[in-house]
Amino acid sequence: MPTILSLETSGKNCSVALFTDSNLVCLVEEQTESFSHSENLHVFIERVLKESAVDPHQISAIAISAGPGSYTGLRIGTATAKGLCYGWGIPLIALPTLRILAERVTYEFTDIKYIIPMIDARRMEVFTVVYNHDFSPIVGERAEILTESTFDTYLNKGKTIFLGDGITKFQAICKHKNAYFWENKFPSAKQMGVLAFKQYDQQHFENIAYFEPFYLKEFQSNKK
């Protein structure tokens, strides 16, 4: 049975999970405000392998959260995954961060018409995508500047769930009765198993040498 190591470092949640045949074997994660992924990621990987009693040669592939999200977090995850894939001679799988975040809904809700994950992109902007309840995309990944009526097209048709660290901005201005805000939810490696194994079965792998995270927007420095 294939065994996949999954890494999620796109935001505040540094998360590592191990799956065998899409079943979760072990999960280690921590949410921090300081983005200490460079310190934690390798420690978490070693801990997951040790607690699972799995050797590197037993790993079939590595899956990473490909973005959008934090530039620093995505680069740390990508660099680590590439190094391990080269060293262990295994393929790299890249999964959309917003899809990973939306996957949380499958474990909690059954009466949702639309799913809208949001990742903070500073000021009143978020990275987002719109899914039907069956996760078929209606609107692709994009950077969206929020207004009170941004998602009225969907809210007017039924219950819509918003989740991710970007929802606070929209929650402050949206008073629609069909809006449900699921707070304090972040992308996690725990939700990467089914998605990663689907890619693995289809042999949908990335070119390790040339793969880059999906930033969605160009990097902007805070320096004047």
SEKE-350894 format. One record per residue: x, y, z of N, C-alpha, C, CB in turn. Coordinates in steps of 0.05 Angstrom, whole numbers, plus 5000, padded with zeros to 4 digits. Atoms other than C-alpha are relative to their C-alpha. Glycine has a CB too. Example, Ala and Ser with C-alpha at 12.3 -4.5 7.8 and 13.67 -1.06 7.14 Angstrom:
2
5018 | 4976 | 5000 | 5246 | 4910 | 5156 | 5018 | 5024 | 5000 | 4980 | 5001 | 5025;
4984 | 4976 | 4999 | 5273 | 4979 | 5143 | 4985 | 5022 | 5014 | 5009 | 5009 | 4971;
//
This chain:
224
5017 | 4976 | 5000 | 5000 | 5000 | 5000 | 5018 | 5025 | 5000 | 4981 | 5000 | 5024;
4984 | 4975 | 5001 | 5027 | 5070 | 4983 | 4998 | 5014 | 5027 | 4990 | 5018 | 4978;
4999 | 4984 | 4977 | 5048 | 5114 | 5040 | 5009 | 5028 | 4992 | 5020 | 4988 | 5022;
4994 | 4973 | 5009 | 5047 | 5190 | 5031 | 5004 | 5018 | 5024 | 4977 | 5011 | 4982;
4995 | 4980 | 4980 | 5078 | 5243 | 5075 | 4990 | 5027 | 4990 | 5031 | 5002 | 5006;
5012 | 4974 | 5008 | 5039 | 5309 | 5073 | 5009 | 5023 | 5017 | 4969 | 4997 | 5002;
4990 | 4976 | 4986 | 5065 | 5378 | 5091 | 4982 | 5024 | 4994 | 5029 | 5006 | 4991;
5016 | 4976 | 5004 | 5023 | 5440 | 5102 | 5013 | 5023 | 5016 | 4970 | 4996 | 5009;
4986 | 4977 | 4988 | 5060 | 5506 | 5115 | 4991 | 5027 | 4988 | 5030 | 4996 | 4997;
5009 | 4976 | 5015 | 5019 | 5558 | 5077 | 4992 | 5023 | 5018 | 4977 | 4993 | 4983;
5009 | 4979 | 4982 | 4998 | 5597 | 5139 | 5011 | 4996 | 5028 | 4970 | 5001 | 5001;
4991 | 5003 | 4972 | 5002 | 5597 | 5215 | 5003 | 4972 | 5009 | 4981 | 5015 | 5018;
5000 | 5028 | 4992 | 4991 | 5522 | 5219 | 5023 | 4985 | 4987 | 4973 | 4988 | 4993;
4979 | 5017 | 5010 | 5054 | 5481 | 5211 | 4991 | 4971 | 5005 | 5028 | 5005 | 5013;
5015 | 5025 | 4997 | 5026 | 5411 | 5198 | 5013 | 4979 | 4983 | 4971 | 5004 | 4992;
4988 | 5023 | 5013 | 5055 | 5343 | 5180 | 4983 | 4975 | 5006 | 5029 | 4995 | 5008;
5016 | 5024 | 4997 | 5014 | 5280 | 5168 | 5011 | 4977 | 4983 | 4970 | 5006 | 4993;
4992 | 5024 | 5015 | 5028 | 5209 | 5145 | 4975 | 4983 | 4995 | 5021 | 4983 | 5016;
5023 | 5016 | 5008 | 4977 | 5169 | 5107 | 5009 | 4974 | 4987 | 4982 | 5016 | 4980;
4997 | 5025 | 5014 | 4975 | 5096 | 5085 | 4974 | 4993 | 4987 | 5010 | 4978 | 5019;
5024 | 5006 | 5015 | 4925 | 5081 | 5031 | 4977 | 5019 | 5007 | 4991 | 4970 | 5005;
5018 | 4977 | 4994 | 4891 | 5148 | 5046 | 4990 | 5000 | 5029 | 4976 | 4999 | 4982;
5008 | 5001 | 4972 | 4882 | 5129 | 5120 | 5021 | 5015 | 5017 | 4997 | 4971 | 5010;
4982 | 4985 | 4983 | 4912 | 5177 | 5171 | 5014 | 4982 | 5020 | 4985 | 5023 | 5014;
4985 | 5016 | 4981 | 4968 | 5144 | 5210 | 5010 | 5017 | 5023 | 5024 | 4986 | 4986;
4989 | 4983 | 4979 | 4999 | 5202 | 5248 | 4998 | 5029 | 4991 | 5029 | 4993 | 5006;
5002 | 4971 | 5005 | 4990 | 5278 | 5252 | 5014 | 5015 | 5022 | 4970 | 5009 | 4998;
4987 | 4981 | 4982 | 5034 | 5331 | 5284 | 4997 | 5028 | 4989 | 5030 | 4993 | 5005;
5004 | 4972 | 5010 | 5016 | 5405 | 5279 | 5000 | 5019 | 5023 | 4975 | 5002 | 4983;
5000 | 4979 | 4980 | 5022 | 5471 | 5315 | 4994 | 5026 | 4986 | 5027 | 5001 | 5015;
5006 | 4973 | 5010 | 4992 | 5540 | 5303 | 5016 | 5020 | 5015 | 4970 | 5006 | 5002;
4984 | 4980 | 4987 | 5038 | 5598 | 5316 | 4996 | 5027 | 4986 | 5030 | 4993 | 4999;
5002 | 4973 | 5011 | 5037 | 5673 | 5305 | 5027 | 5009 | 4987 | 4992 | 5020 | 5021;
4973 | 4991 | 5008 | 5112 | 5676 | 5290 | 5010 | 4986 | 4975 | 5019 | 4995 | 5022;
4992 | 5014 | 5024 | 5114 | 5631 | 5228 | 5027 | 4986 | 5005 | 5001 | 5019 | 4977;
4975 | 5013 | 4994 | 5168 | 5587 | 5259 | 5003 | 4973 | 4986 | 5003 | 4996 | 5031;
5000 | 5025 | 5015 | 5160 | 5534 | 5205 | 5028 | 4990 | 4995 | 4985 | 5004 | 4974;
4972 | 5009 | 5006 | 5235 | 5533 | 5190 | 5011 | 4985 | 5023 | 5017 | 5025 | 4993;
4991 | 5014 | 4976 | 5247 | 5510 | 5261 | 4985 | 4974 | 5005 | 4999 | 5018 | 5024;
5018 | 5022 | 4992 | 5188 | 5462 | 5268 | 4998 | 4978 | 4979 | 4973 | 5011 | 5006;
5008 | 5019 | 5020 | 5179 | 5428 | 5201 | 5016 | 4974 | 5001 | 5003 | 5012 | 4973;
4984 | 5024 | 5000 | 5238 | 5380 | 5202 | 4996 | 4984 | 5026 | 5030 | 5007 | 4997;
5005 | 5013 | 4974 | 5225 | 5365 | 5276 | 4974 | 4984 | 4998 | 5000 | 5020 | 5023;
5026 | 5013 | 5002 | 5153 | 5348 | 5260 | 5001 | 4976 | 4982 | 4979 | 5020 | 4989;
4997 | 5023 | 5018 | 5173 | 5303 | 5202 | 5013 | 4977 | 5014 | 5016 | 5009 | 4975;
4986 | 5022 | 4985 | 5222 | 5264 | 5245 | 4981 | 4988 | 5021 | 5025 | 5012 | 5013;
5018 | 5010 | 4980 | 5169 | 5258 | 5299 | 4979 | 4982 | 4988 | 4987 | 5023 | 5016;
5020 | 5016 | 5013 | 5116 | 5232 | 5251 | 5011 | 4973 | 4992 | 4988 | 5015 | 4976;
4988 | 5025 | 5009 | 5163 | 5180 | 5222 | 5006 | 4982 | 5024 | 5025 | 5005 | 4984;
4994 | 5016 | 4976 | 5185 | 5158 | 5291 | 4975 | 4988 | 5013 | 5016 | 5017 | 5020;
5025 | 5010 | 4987 | 5115 | 5153 | 5320 | 4985 | 4980 | 4983 | 4982 | 5024 | 5007;
5013 | 5019 | 5018 | 5091 | 5115 | 5259 | 5017 | 4976 | 4995 | 4994 | 5014 | 4973;
4981 | 5022 | 5004 | 5152 | 5069 | 5259 | 5003 | 4995 | 4970 | 4990 | 4974 | 5013;
4996 | 5001 | 5029 | 5162 | 5085 | 5185 | 5027 | 5011 | 4992 | 4977 | 5016 | 4985;
4974 | 4991 | 5010 | 5229 | 5090 | 5151 | 4996 | 5016 | 4974 | 5019 | 4976 | 4995;
5003 | 4985 | 5025 | 5241 | 5140 | 5094 | 4997 | 4983 | 4975 | 5024 | 5018 | 4997;
5002 | 5016 | 5024 | 5249 | 5084 | 5043 | 4972 | 4988 | 4997 | 5020 | 4977 | 5001;
5028 | 5010 | 5002 | 5176 | 5064 | 5058 | 4981 | 5022 | 4989 | 4991 | 4990 | 5027;
5017 | 4979 | 5010 | 5150 | 5132 | 5035 | 4997 | 4999 | 4970 | 5011 | 5028 | 5009;
5005 | 5002 | 5029 | 5118 | 5130 | 4966 | 5001 | 5027 | 4986 | 4973 | 4987 | 4995;
5001 | 4973 | 5012 | 5110 | 5205 | 4954 | 4998 | 5021 | 5022 | 4977 | 5003 | 4980;
5004 | 4977 | 4982 | 5109 | 5273 | 4988 | 4980 | 5019 | 4988 | 5027 | 5015 | 5007;
5019 | 4980 | 5009 | 5049 | 5319 | 4982 | 5003 | 5026 | 5015 | 4971 | 4989 | 5004;
4998 | 4974 | 4987 | 5053 | 5393 | 4996 | 4976 | 5017 | 4993 | 5026 | 5014 | 4991;
5020 | 4980 | 5006 | 5004 | 5449 | 5001 | 5013 | 5022 | 4983 | 4989 | 5013 | 5027;
4986 | 4984 | 5021 | 5021 | 5490 | 4939 | 4994 | 5030 | 5000 | 4994 | 4989 | 4973;
5007 | 4971 | 5000 | 4988 | 5557 | 4955 | 4972 | 5004 | 4988 | 5021 | 5016 | 4985;
4987 | 4976 | 4990 | 4964 | 5610 | 4955 | 5003 | 5000 | 5030 | 4986 | 5025 | 4991;
4996 | 4997 | 4971 | 4986 | 5632 | 5024 | 5024 | 5017 | 5006 | 5003 | 4973 | 5013;
4976 | 4985 | 4992 | 5046 | 5660 | 5061 | 5024 | 4993 | 4981 | 5007 | 4993 | 5029;
4977 | 5005 | 5017 | 5106 | 5669 | 5015 | 5021 | 4984 | 5015 | 5012 | 5027 | 4990;
4979 | 5013 | 4984 | 5154 | 5648 | 5070 | 4992 | 4971 | 5006 | 5005 | 5015 | 5026;
5009 | 5026 | 4993 | 5113 | 5589 | 5092 | 5000 | 4981 | 4976 | 4972 | 5001 | 5011;
5000 | 5016 | 5024 | 5103 | 5563 | 5021 | 5028 | 4992 | 4991 | 4985 | 5014 | 4978;
4973 | 5005 | 5009 | 5177 | 5569 | 5005 | 5014 | 4980 | 5018 | 5016 | 5025 | 4998;
4988 | 5019 | 4981 | 5197 | 5531 | 5068 | 4989 | 4972 | 4994 | 4994 | 5008 | 5029;
5011 | 5026 | 5006 | 5149 | 5475 | 5053 | 5010 | 4988 | 4974 | 4970 | 5002 | 4999;
4991 | 5009 | 5026 | 5169 | 5471 | 4980 | 5029 | 4991 | 5000 | 4996 | 5022 | 4979;
4972 | 5007 | 4999 | 5244 | 5471 | 4994 | 5004 | 4974 | 5015 | 5016 | 5023 | 5013;
4997 | 5025 | 4985 | 5237 | 5417 | 5046 | 4990 | 4976 | 4985 | 4984 | 5003 | 5027;
5011 | 5023 | 5016 | 5193 | 5373 | 5002 | 5018 | 4993 | 4977 | 4972 | 5007 | 4990;
4982 | 5006 | 5022 | 5240 | 5380 | 4943 | 5025 | 4986 | 5009 | 5007 | 5026 | 4986;
4976 | 5013 | 4989 | 5300 | 5362 | 4985 | 4996 | 4971 | 5007 | 5011 | 5015 | 5024;
5006 | 5028 | 4992 | 5267 | 5300 | 5013 | 4994 | 4983 | 4975 | 4976 | 5000 | 5019;
5006 | 5016 | 5025 | 5241 | 5278 | 4944 | 5025 | 4993 | 4985 | 4981 | 5017 | 4982;
4974 | 5006 | 5013 | 5310 | 5284 | 4914 | 5015 | 4979 | 5016 | 5017 | 5026 | 4998;
4985 | 5019 | 4983 | 5342 | 5248 | 4973 | 4989 | 4972 | 5001 | 5003 | 5011 | 5027;
5013 | 5027 | 4998 | 5292 | 5192 | 4977 | 4992 | 4988 | 4974 | 4975 | 5003 | 5018;
5007 | 5010 | 5026 | 5280 | 5186 | 4903 | 4971 | 4994 | 4995 | 5016 | 4975 | 4994;
5029 | 5004 | 5002 | 5205 | 5194 | 4906 | 4987 | 5024 | 4987 | 4987 | 4995 | 5028;
5013 | 4978 | 5014 | 5154 | 5238 | 4869 | 4988 | 5021 | 5019 | 4978 | 4989 | 4982;
5011 | 4977 | 4985 | 5125 | 5305 | 4891 | 4971 | 5005 | 4990 | 5017 | 5025 | 4996;
5028 | 4994 | 5006 | 5050 | 5319 | 4893 | 4993 | 5027 | 5011 | 4981 | 4978 | 5012;
5008 | 4973 | 4991 | 5023 | 5390 | 4897 | 4970 | 5003 | 5001 | 5012 | 5022 | 4981;
5029 | 4997 | 4996 | 4953 | 5406 | 4924 | 4993 | 5029 | 5005 | 4990 | 4982 | 5023;
5008 | 4972 | 4996 | 4916 | 5473 | 4922 | 4992 | 5004 | 5029 | 4976 | 5007 | 4982;
5005 | 4995 | 4972 | 4915 | 5503 | 4991 | 4970 | 5006 | 5006 | 5017 | 5024 | 5009;
5028 | 4994 | 4995 | 4844 | 5530 | 4985 | 4983 | 4975 | 4999 | 4990 | 5020 | 4979;
5015 | 5026 | 5001 | 4819 | 5460 | 4966 | 5005 | 4984 | 5025 | 5009 | 4984 | 4975;
4994 | 5014 | 4974 | 4854 | 5431 | 5027 | 4983 | 5012 | 5022 | 5030 | 5002 | 5007;
5016 | 4986 | 4980 | 4820 | 5483 | 5070 | 4971 | 4993 | 4998 | 5004 | 5030 | 4998;
5028 | 5007 | 5005 | 4752 | 5469 | 5039 | 4994 | 4972 | 5008 | 4992 | 5005 | 4971;
5004 | 5028 | 4993 | 4761 | 5395 | 5052 | 4991 | 4996 | 5029 | 5025 | 4984 | 4995;
5009 | 5003 | 4972 | 4748 | 5407 | 5126 | 4970 | 4998 | 5002 | 5010 | 5024 | 5016;
5029 | 4999 | 4999 | 4675 | 5418 | 5110 | 4988 | 4972 | 4998 | 4989 | 5019 | 4978;
5011 | 5026 | 5004 | 4664 | 5346 | 5089 | 4997 | 4984 | 5026 | 5017 | 4984 | 4980;
5000 | 5015 | 4975 | 4676 | 5323 | 5160 | 4980 | 5012 | 5020 | 5027 | 5000 | 5012;
5016 | 4987 | 4980 | 4627 | 5370 | 5194 | 4971 | 5007 | 4990 | 5013 | 5025 | 5008;
5026 | 4989 | 5009 | 4569 | 5394 | 5150 | 4988 | 4984 | 4976 | 5004 | 5029 | 4991;
5014 | 5013 | 5022 | 4517 | 5365 | 5103 | 4979 | 5018 | 4987 | 4987 | 4975 | 5010;
5022 | 4983 | 5010 | 4468 | 5423 | 5092 | 5010 | 5026 | 4987 | 4982 | 5007 | 5023;
4988 | 4977 | 5012 | 4515 | 5472 | 5057 | 4996 | 5000 | 4970 | 5030 | 5002 | 5007;
5002 | 4998 | 5029 | 4501 | 5497 | 4986 | 5026 | 5009 | 4987 | 4977 | 5020 | 4993;
4975 | 4991 | 5011 | 4566 | 5534 | 4975 | 5022 | 5001 | 5022 | 4997 | 5029 | 4988;
4977 | 5000 | 4982 | 4635 | 5530 | 5006 | 5020 | 5021 | 4989 | 5014 | 4972 | 5002;
4982 | 4978 | 5009 | 4680 | 5592 | 5004 | 5023 | 5002 | 5020 | 4985 | 5027 | 4997;
4977 | 4996 | 4983 | 4749 | 5585 | 5036 | 5014 | 5026 | 4994 | 5020 | 4976 | 4996;
4987 | 4974 | 5003 | 4788 | 5649 | 5048 | 5027 | 5000 | 5014 | 4983 | 5023 | 5011;
4974 | 4996 | 4988 | 4862 | 5662 | 5061 | 5007 | 5029 | 5000 | 5022 | 4983 | 4985;
4994 | 4972 | 4997 | 4883 | 5730 | 5087 | 5022 | 5009 | 4980 | 5008 | 5006 | 5028;
4980 | 4989 | 5019 | 4919 | 5772 | 5034 | 5006 | 5029 | 5007 | 4991 | 4997 | 4971;
4995 | 4973 | 4990 | 4925 | 5836 | 5076 | 4979 | 5020 | 4991 | 5028 | 5010 | 4991;
5020 | 4980 | 5004 | 4881 | 5897 | 5079 | 4972 | 4987 | 4997 | 5006 | 5018 | 4975;
5026 | 5012 | 5004 | 4811 | 5880 | 5053 | 5000 | 4979 | 4978 | 4979 | 5021 | 4994;
4997 | 5020 | 5022 | 4837 | 5828 | 5004 | 5004 | 4972 | 5011 | 5024 | 5008 | 4982;
4997 | 5028 | 4993 | 4833 | 5752 | 5008 | 5006 | 4984 | 4975 | 4975 | 4989 | 5015;
4998 | 5020 | 5021 | 4853 | 5693 | 4966 | 4976 | 4981 | 5004 | 5027 | 4984 | 5001;
5024 | 5015 | 4996 | 4790 | 5654 | 4953 | 4992 | 4984 | 4975 | 4977 | 5018 | 5008;
5011 | 5016 | 5022 | 4751 | 5605 | 4909 | 4972 | 4993 | 5009 | 5017 | 4975 | 4994;
5028 | 5008 | 4993 | 4677 | 5585 | 4906 | 4995 | 4972 | 4990 | 4980 | 5021 | 4987;
5007 | 5028 | 5007 | 4656 | 5512 | 4908 | 4971 | 4995 | 5005 | 5017 | 4980 | 5017;
5026 | 5011 | 4994 | 4589 | 5478 | 4902 | 5003 | 4981 | 5024 | 4988 | 4985 | 4976;
4999 | 5018 | 4977 | 4571 | 5432 | 4960 | 5015 | 4974 | 4994 | 4972 | 4993 | 5009;
4986 | 5025 | 5007 | 4602 | 5374 | 4921 | 5029 | 5006 | 4992 | 4986 | 4987 | 4976;
4972 | 4991 | 5005 | 4668 | 5413 | 4914 | 5006 | 5005 | 4970 | 5019 | 4980 | 5011;
4995 | 4992 | 5027 | 4660 | 5426 | 4840 | 5003 | 5031 | 5000 | 4977 | 4991 | 4980;
4994 | 4971 | 4999 | 4690 | 5496 | 4828 | 4980 | 5016 | 4983 | 5028 | 5006 | 4992;
5017 | 4982 | 5015 | 4643 | 5552 | 4807 | 5017 | 5024 | 4990 | 4977 | 5011 | 5018;
4982 | 4978 | 5007 | 4695 | 5608 | 4808 | 5028 | 4991 | 5008 | 4992 | 5027 | 5013;
4973 | 5009 | 4994 | 4770 | 5593 | 4805 | 5014 | 5017 | 5020 | 5016 | 5000 | 4975;
4984 | 4985 | 4980 | 4824 | 5616 | 4853 | 5007 | 5028 | 4991 | 5025 | 4984 | 5006;
4995 | 4972 | 5007 | 4832 | 5691 | 4855 | 5005 | 5016 | 5025 | 4977 | 5011 | 4984;
4998 | 4980 | 4979 | 4851 | 5751 | 4897 | 4975 | 5018 | 4998 | 5026 | 5016 | 4998;
5026 | 4986 | 5000 | 4786 | 5786 | 4918 | 5001 | 5022 | 5021 | 4977 | 4981 | 5005;
5003 | 4978 | 4981 | 4777 | 5855 | 4949 | 4971 | 5000 | 5010 | 5007 | 5028 | 4987;
5026 | 5005 | 4989 | 4719 | 5847 | 4996 | 4983 | 5025 | 5003 | 5003 | 4987 | 5027;
5020 | 4979 | 4994 | 4656 | 5890 | 4998 | 4976 | 4985 | 5013 | 4991 | 5016 | 4975;
5023 | 5012 | 4986 | 4591 | 5878 | 5035 | 4984 | 4980 | 4982 | 4981 | 5021 | 5009;
5016 | 5016 | 5019 | 4559 | 5847 | 4972 | 5016 | 4982 | 4983 | 4984 | 5019 | 4983;
4982 | 5015 | 5017 | 4618 | 5809 | 4944 | 4988 | 4972 | 4993 | 5026 | 4996 | 5014;
5009 | 5027 | 5005 | 4585 | 5740 | 4951 | 4970 | 4997 | 5000 | 5012 | 4981 | 5021;
5029 | 5000 | 4999 | 4511 | 5759 | 4947 | 4988 | 4980 | 4979 | 4989 | 5028 | 4995;
5009 | 5019 | 5021 | 4504 | 5717 | 4883 | 4994 | 4973 | 5012 | 5020 | 4998 | 4977;
5002 | 5027 | 4988 | 4513 | 5654 | 4925 | 4983 | 5001 | 5025 | 5028 | 4989 | 5006;
5015 | 4998 | 4975 | 4485 | 5678 | 4991 | 4970 | 5002 | 4995 | 5009 | 5024 | 5016;
5028 | 4997 | 5006 | 4419 | 5695 | 4958 | 4987 | 4973 | 4992 | 4996 | 5020 | 4978;
5010 | 5026 | 5009 | 4412 | 5622 | 4935 | 5000 | 4979 | 5022 | 5016 | 4991 | 4977;
5000 | 5020 | 4979 | 4426 | 5585 | 5000 | 5023 | 5004 | 5020 | 5002 | 4973 | 4987;
4981 | 4999 | 4979 | 4469 | 5572 | 5061 | 5029 | 4997 | 4989 | 4995 | 4979 | 5021;
4972 | 5000 | 5009 | 4542 | 5588 | 5048 | 5019 | 5001 | 5023 | 5005 | 5025 | 4981;
4981 | 5000 | 4978 | 4600 | 5571 | 5093 | 5026 | 5013 | 4992 | 5004 | 4971 | 5009;
4974 | 4987 | 5004 | 4662 | 5614 | 5098 | 5019 | 4990 | 5022 | 4996 | 5032 | 5001;
4980 | 5009 | 4980 | 4725 | 5588 | 5132 | 5028 | 5008 | 4991 | 4998 | 4970 | 5004;
4973 | 4991 | 5005 | 4798 | 5606 | 5137 | 5007 | 5026 | 5015 | 5004 | 5004 | 4970;
4992 | 4976 | 4984 | 4838 | 5663 | 5168 | 4992 | 5026 | 4987 | 5030 | 4999 | 5005;
5008 | 4976 | 5013 | 4810 | 5712 | 5118 | 4971 | 5008 | 5005 | 5003 | 4998 | 4970;
5029 | 4995 | 4997 | 4737 | 5708 | 5141 | 4994 | 5022 | 5019 | 4986 | 4975 | 5009;
5005 | 4979 | 4981 | 4745 | 5758 | 5197 | 4992 | 5027 | 4987 | 5024 | 5004 | 5018;
5005 | 4975 | 5014 | 4746 | 5815 | 5147 | 4971 | 5001 | 4989 | 5020 | 5003 | 4977;
5027 | 5001 | 5012 | 4682 | 5792 | 5112 | 4979 | 4998 | 5021 | 4999 | 4976 | 4981;
5020 | 5003 | 4978 | 4647 | 5774 | 5177 | 4992 | 5027 | 5011 | 5012 | 4982 | 5022;
5005 | 4974 | 4989 | 4653 | 5846 | 5199 | 4981 | 5017 | 4983 | 5026 | 5015 | 5003;
5017 | 4983 | 5018 | 4615 | 5873 | 5138 | 4977 | 4985 | 4988 | 5017 | 5011 | 4978;
5022 | 5016 | 5012 | 4569 | 5816 | 5117 | 4980 | 4992 | 5021 | 5012 | 4975 | 4986;
5021 | 5007 | 4981 | 4503 | 5809 | 5153 | 4978 | 4983 | 4987 | 4987 | 5026 | 5010;
5020 | 5017 | 5014 | 4468 | 5762 | 5105 | 4992 | 4976 | 5017 | 5011 | 4991 | 4972;
5010 | 5021 | 4984 | 4424 | 5710 | 5138 | 5011 | 4972 | 4992 | 4970 | 4999 | 4999;
4991 | 5026 | 5010 | 4453 | 5653 | 5095 | 5031 | 4997 | 5003 | 4993 | 4997 | 4971;
4971 | 5001 | 4996 | 4526 | 5668 | 5114 | 5006 | 4986 | 5026 | 5013 | 5028 | 4999;
4991 | 5014 | 4976 | 4557 | 5619 | 5163 | 5030 | 5001 | 5001 | 4990 | 4970 | 5001;
4971 | 4997 | 4998 | 4627 | 5635 | 5188 | 5011 | 4980 | 5020 | 5007 | 5029 | 5009;
4988 | 5021 | 4983 | 4666 | 5575 | 5214 | 5028 | 5010 | 5008 | 5002 | 4973 | 4984;
4976 | 4986 | 4990 | 4720 | 5608 | 5256 | 5023 | 4982 | 5008 | 4992 | 5018 | 5023;
4975 | 5014 | 4990 | 4791 | 5588 | 5273 | 5005 | 4974 | 4986 | 4997 | 4995 | 5030;
4993 | 5023 | 5016 | 4799 | 5538 | 5217 | 5022 | 5007 | 4980 | 4974 | 4989 | 4985;
4977 | 4995 | 5017 | 4864 | 5533 | 5179 | 5005 | 4975 | 4983 | 5025 | 5007 | 5018;
4992 | 5024 | 5016 | 4891 | 5488 | 5124 | 5017 | 4981 | 5018 | 5016 | 5008 | 4975;
4986 | 5020 | 4984 | 4918 | 5423 | 5155 | 5007 | 4977 | 4983 | 4983 | 4991 | 5024;
4991 | 5024 | 5014 | 4957 | 5364 | 5130 | 4980 | 4977 | 5004 | 5028 | 4991 | 5009;
5019 | 5021 | 4994 | 4902 | 5322 | 5161 | 4980 | 4996 | 4978 | 4985 | 5006 | 5026;
5020 | 5001 | 5021 | 4856 | 5339 | 5103 | 5013 | 4995 | 4972 | 4985 | 5026 | 4999;
4986 | 5003 | 5025 | 4908 | 5323 | 5049 | 4999 | 4971 | 4989 | 5028 | 5009 | 5002;
4997 | 5028 | 5007 | 4902 | 5247 | 5048 | 4985 | 4992 | 4975 | 4991 | 4984 | 5023;
5017 | 5009 | 5023 | 4844 | 5234 | 5000 | 5009 | 5014 | 4974 | 4971 | 5006 | 5005;
4992 | 4984 | 5023 | 4867 | 5290 | 4953 | 5027 | 4990 | 4989 | 5002 | 5030 | 5007;
4973 | 5009 | 5008 | 4939 | 5265 | 4953 | 4999 | 4973 | 4986 | 5019 | 5000 | 5024;
5001 | 5027 | 5012 | 4921 | 5193 | 4938 | 4986 | 5000 | 4973 | 4986 | 4981 | 5019;
5012 | 4997 | 5026 | 4877 | 5214 | 4881 | 5021 | 5008 | 4979 | 4977 | 5020 | 5000;
4979 | 4992 | 5017 | 4936 | 5249 | 4850 | 5020 | 4978 | 4995 | 5015 | 5025 | 5011;
4981 | 5022 | 5002 | 4981 | 5190 | 4865 | 4990 | 4978 | 4981 | 5005 | 4988 | 5028;
5011 | 5021 | 5017 | 4934 | 5140 | 4832 | 5000 | 5009 | 4970 | 4971 | 4995 | 5008;
5000 | 4990 | 5027 | 4932 | 5185 | 4770 | 5028 | 5006 | 4990 | 4983 | 5025 | 4998;
4972 | 4995 | 5007 | 5008 | 5191 | 4771 | 5004 | 5029 | 4992 | 5010 | 4982 | 4977;
4998 | 4971 | 5005 | 5000 | 5267 | 4772 | 5021 | 5011 | 5018 | 4972 | 5014 | 5004;
4978 | 4991 | 4984 | 5068 | 5288 | 4797 | 5012 | 5025 | 4988 | 5022 | 4978 | 5001;
4987 | 4975 | 5008 | 5107 | 5353 | 4794 | 5029 | 4995 | 4991 | 4999 | 5020 | 5023;
4972 | 5000 | 5007 | 5174 | 5366 | 4762 | 5015 | 5012 | 5024 | 5006 | 5016 | 4973;
4988 | 4991 | 4975 | 5216 | 5370 | 4825 | 5020 | 5023 | 4995 | 5015 | 4977 | 5013;
4980 | 4979 | 5005 | 5270 | 5414 | 4793 | 4987 | 5027 | 4995 | 5017 | 4992 | 4976;
5012 | 4975 | 5009 | 5222 | 5467 | 4766 | 4975 | 5009 | 5015 | 4994 | 4998 | 4971;
5025 | 4993 | 4987 | 5162 | 5466 | 4812 | 5004 | 5025 | 5018 | 4990 | 4977 | 5017;
5001 | 4976 | 4983 | 5146 | 5533 | 4846 | 4972 | 5002 | 5013 | 5007 | 5026 | 4985;
5026 | 4997 | 4987 | 5090 | 5548 | 4896 | 4982 | 5019 | 4984 | 5003 | 5011 | 5028;
5020 | 4983 | 5014 | 5026 | 5581 | 4870 | 4994 | 5024 | 5018 | 4973 | 4984 | 4995;
5002 | 4976 | 4983 | 5032 | 5651 | 4900 | 4975 | 5016 | 4994 | 5024 | 5017 | 4997;
5024 | 4986 | 5010 | 4973 | 5680 | 4860 | 5005 | 5030 | 4997 | 4978 | 4996 | 5020;
4992 | 4972 | 5003 | 5002 | 5750 | 4871 | 5030 | 5002 | 5002 | 4986 | 5018 | 5022;
4972 | 4995 | 4998 | 5071 | 5778 | 4862 | 5008 | 5008 | 5028 | 5009 | 5021 | 4979;
4991 | 4993 | 4973 | 5112 | 5786 | 4925 | 5002 | 5031 | 5003 | 5028 | 4987 | 5006;
4999 | 4972 | 4995 | 5106 | 5855 | 4956 | 5014 | 5004 | 5027 | 4973 | 5014 | 5000;
4985 | 4996 | 4975 | 5157 | 5877 | 5009 | 4986 | 5022 | 5016 | 5029 | 5008 | 4994;
5010 | 4979 | 4983 | 5136 | 5919 | 5069 | 5018 | 5024 | 5002 | 4995 | 4989 | 5028;
4981 | 4978 | 4999 | 5197 | 5962 | 5062 | 4993 | 5021 | 4980 | 5028 | 4989 | 4995;
5006 | 4977 | 5017 | 5189 | 6031 | 5033 | 5023 | 5003 | 4980 | 4996 | 5026 | 5016;
//
